Amino acid sequence: AIAACARGFAWPAALQLLEDLAVPGEVSYTSVINACGNGHEWSLAVHLLSLMKSSWISPSRISCNATISACEKGQAWRE
C-alpha cells in the first residue's frame, strides 16, 4: 500500500501508513522516502532517513539513493 502511494504522489497517505505500522522496516521507510521525493518533500525524506538510523534500522543503498533523489527533485542542492 505504501509503494502504491509513492507511485501516486500521495506522500501524506504513505506517511500515515508508516506511522500506523507497529514495527516499520527498511523497505517501508524507503517507500515513504520515495513518496516524499515524488512530492518534492525533500526535507521530510532526510528526516525519515535520520529516523531510520535512530530506530536502529540500517538504511540500505536504496534508502540512501532515494533520499538523494528526493533532495534532487526538491532542488535541495541549491540550499
C-alpha angles and dihedrals in degrees: 000000000000091000090052089054089051091053091047096050090244099139095157091058091045090051091050091051090051091051090050093056115101093215113009116200138204094275092052093049091047092052091052091046087054090050090051090051091052088051093048090244095138096156091056090049090054090047091052091051088053090049090054091057094046089049091055092250111138111226113230126221086261091055091050093046091049089053092048089049091051090053090050093049090048091046090236089153087078091065 
